[in-house]
């Protein structure tokens, strides 16, 4: 256990940030699953609506530093490609 005051603070701050990042990542994963579920159901309209929501979530996560910008771009690209194959 940390004895120094600044080390104790780092532990608290890191825990807070970890919980925040976990919540954001969980939301992104949920929105991605919704896109994949719509694609599996062969529902183009629902897939496109879910895709827009997922892109928004992924971009926000990247802007907050939860995901690297290239990781976010890759996730968006793969989802868009999967939705475009429905046509």
QUIDA-V115731 format. One record per backbone hydrogen bond with DSSP energy under -1.0 kcal/mol. CO is the residue of the C=O (numbers start at 1). NH is the residue of the N-H. If there is no record, write none. Layout:
# QUIDA-V115731
((CO,NH) (CO,NH))
This chain:
# QUIDA-V115731
((4,8) (5,9) (6,10) (7,11) (8,12) (9,13) (10,14) (11,15) (12,16) (13,17) (14,18) (15,19) (16,20) (17,21) (18,22) (19,23) (20,24) (21,25) (22,26) (23,27) (24,28) (25,29) (26,30) (27,31) (28,32) (29,33) (30,34) (31,35) (32,36) (33,37) (34,38) (35,39) (36,40) (37,41) (38,43) (39,42) (43,47) (44,48) (45,49) (46,50) (47,51) (48,52) (49,53) (50,54) (51,55) (52,56) (53,57) (54,58) (55,59) (56,60) (57,61) (58,62) (59,63) (60,64) (61,66) (68,72) (69,73) (70,74) (71,75) (72,76) (73,77) (74,78) (75,79) (76,80) (77,81) (78,82) (79,83) (80,84) (81,85) (83,86))
